[in-house]
Structure formats: C-alpha cells, structure tokens
Amino acid sequence: QVQSCTSGKYTMTCRVCVIGGGSFGSVVARVAARGVQANPEMFHQEIAWWVRRPELAAEINEQRTNSQYLGQAPLSPLLKAGTDMGQVASGADVCIMALPGQFVGDSLPTLDS
C-alpha cells in the first residue's frame, strides 16, 4: 500500500511544485531544490516550477538562472519551469505557494482543478 508522502512511511517519493517566479518564488525554489536533492528517498528528483513569463521559463530551463531576481546565482537542474499552472501543479503532493497575496485568490481555482 502506498502511503501519503507526509505519513512518515515513504514507499513512494513525493512530487513538489513551486508556484511563483518572482524574488520570493525564486529563493523558495532554490531552497526547495536543496531540500529535495538532500532527501532522494522522500522526494521525486524534479521540481515543477510555475512562472508567468515564457522568456523566464526559457532562461531557467536553458541557462539555469533567473537573472532578474537572483543575478547569476545558479539554479538546480532539478528545477523545471513552465508557464501552465495547471500542468505544473498536476501530480504534485506538495505545492509551495510563493505568490504575492493579491494573486493567490486568482490562482486557487486553477490549482483546485
């Protein structure tokens, strides 16, 4: 029987996603990637990351940076950015919200579906 990834009995790895690509979301994604990488027995070794702008998703995926918010600080190869919030969150066991408060309400219907 597969246990929930939060039950303490990890018979499967948990999938993590991050919603938000601004300054807070970028830092959260970096920290989450370190935690996921340090615990491969608990977490699937890829983090889906929703960002609003296609050019930012391309920079993250191709150059492994988010120069607007993090300069040239390298991003983990575990981070896979996309611009379709529903697709990014699909299958995630843990969804880390890193959006400004005024945008959270608009994103909830997408995440609920």
N, C-alpha and C positions, 0 to 999 in steps of 0.2 A: 504494500500500500504506500502510495506517495504521500508524504507529509507536507504540510504547508512549510514554506521556507522560513517562517517565523516560529515554528514549533520547537526548534532545538534539535530535531532529528532530521538531518539533511540527507534524504535519499534522492534528492534532485537538486540541481543548482537553481538559484533564484535569478530571475531576469530583472535588471534595473534599467529605468529610463530617467532622464532629466528633462524637465520642461522649462526652457528659458535660456537664451543665449546672450544676455546682457552681462554686465560686470559681475553681478551676484551669481547668475547661472553658470558663467564660465569658471568661476572659482569653485563652485559646488561640483561641477562636472570633473574638474581636476582632482578634487579631494575624493569624490566617489570612485574615480578610476583607481586611485591608490588603494583604497579600501577593498575594492573588488579584486584587484590584482593580488593583494596580500592574502586573500581568502578564497582560493580557487575551489576549495571543497564546498563552499557555501554559495558562490556566485558564478553565474554564466560569465564567461570572459569577454563579454561585449556589452557596452552600454549604449543604448539608443538615446540620442540627444536631439530634442526639438529646438530648432532655431527658426526665426521668422524669415530671414532673408536668404534666398538661394545662393547668393555670392558668398555669404558667410559659411553656409554648409559646405560649399566647394573648398573654401580656404581651410576649414577644419579637416576635411577628409583628405585633401591633397597635400597641403603644406604642414598639417598638424600644428597650426597656430590659430589664434584669434587675436590678430594684431591690434584691433581697435580697443580691446579691453585688457589684454594680457601682454602686449608688446610681442616680443619674440620668445616668450616662455613656451617651451614645447608642451604639446598635448599628447596624452597617452594614445597609442594605437588602438586601445580598447574602445575609444570614443568614436561612434559612427553617427554623424549628424544628418538630419533630414528635415524637410520643411512641412511634411504632412503629419500633424499632431496625432491623428488617429492611428496612423501606421506606426509611428514611433512608440506610442503607448501600448499598442496591441501586444498582448502576451506578457506584459511586464507584471511582475509580482510586487515590485517596489517602484513607486513613481515619486520622484523628488520634484516638488514644485518650487521653481526659482524664478517666479514672475513678480513684477510689481503688483501690489494689491489691486489696483484698478483693473487689471487684466485677468485676474483669477476667475471671476464670475463668468466671463465670456468663454473661458476655456473648459469649464466644467461639463457642459453638455457634450462636447467632443470626447472628453475623457470618460464620461459615463457610458458612452455607446460602444 
